[in-house]
């Protein structure tokens, strides 16, 4: 939902966007990863030993000295 301002109308796909609201198959999150090496695209994301999603993009940040990424959960 972060890609469309709340209440915005009149854009291509608006009707479909609002029709499907709340029926998303996954959500996108920023994640901090263990270690300094960035994860590979498609690497699994686990929580409490259970696979909950996949990494879509990852990188190492020298500023915070951690690996981080974007994941579909």
C-alpha positions as CSV (number, residue, x, y, z in Angstrom):
1,X,0.0,0.0,0.0
2,X,3.0,2.3,0.4
3,X,3.1,2.8,-3.4
4,X,-0.2,4.6,-3.5
5,X,-1.3,7.6,-1.4
6,X,-4.4,6.7,0.8
7,X,-7.5,7.8,-1.0
8,X,-5.9,8.5,-4.3
9,X,-8.1,7.8,-7.3
10,X,-8.0,8.4,-11.0
11,X,-4.8,6.5,-11.8
12,X,-4.4,3.5,-14.1
13,X,-5.2,0.4,-12.1
14,X,-7.0,2.2,-9.2
15,X,-10.1,0.1,-9.4
16,X,-8.1,-3.2,-9.3
17,X,-5.8,-1.8,-6.6
18,X,-8.7,-1.1,-4.2
19,X,-10.6,-4.2,-5.2
20,X,-7.6,-6.3,-4.1
21,X,-6.8,-4.3,-0.9
22,X,-6.4,-6.7,2.0
23,X,-5.9,-9.7,-0.2
24,X,-2.2,-9.4,-0.7
25,X,-0.3,-12.6,-1.1
26,X,2.8,-11.3,0.6
27,X,4.2,-8.1,2.2
28,X,7.6,-6.4,1.6
29,X,9.9,-5.7,4.5
30,X,13.3,-4.4,5.2
31,X,15.4,-7.0,7.1
32,X,18.7,-7.0,8.9
33,X,20.8,-10.1,8.0
34,X,23.4,-12.0,10.0
35,X,27.0,-11.6,8.9
36,X,28.7,-9.1,6.6
37,X,28.1,-10.9,3.4
38,X,24.9,-9.9,1.6
39,X,22.4,-12.7,1.0
40,X,21.8,-14.0,-2.5
41,X,18.6,-13.0,-4.4
42,X,16.1,-15.7,-3.6
43,X,17.7,-16.8,-0.3
44,X,15.2,-18.0,2.2
45,X,14.2,-15.9,5.3
46,X,13.6,-17.9,8.5
47,X,11.9,-17.0,11.7
48,X,11.9,-19.4,14.6
49,X,13.2,-22.1,12.3
50,X,10.3,-21.8,9.8
51,X,10.8,-20.4,6.3
52,X,8.7,-17.2,6.1
53,X,9.9,-15.6,2.8
54,X,12.7,-14.8,0.4
55,X,15.3,-12.1,0.0
56,X,14.7,-10.0,-3.2
57,X,17.6,-7.6,-2.8
58,X,20.5,-7.4,-0.3
59,X,23.6,-5.4,0.3
60,X,26.2,-4.7,2.9
61,X,26.1,-1.3,4.6
62,X,29.5,0.1,5.7
63,X,27.6,2.8,7.6
64,X,25.9,0.4,10.0
65,X,28.4,-2.4,9.4
66,X,25.6,-4.9,8.7
67,X,24.1,-6.7,5.8
68,X,20.5,-5.8,5.1
69,X,18.0,-6.4,2.4
70,X,14.4,-6.3,1.1
71,X,12.4,-9.5,1.5
72,X,8.9,-10.7,0.5
73,X,7.3,-12.3,3.6
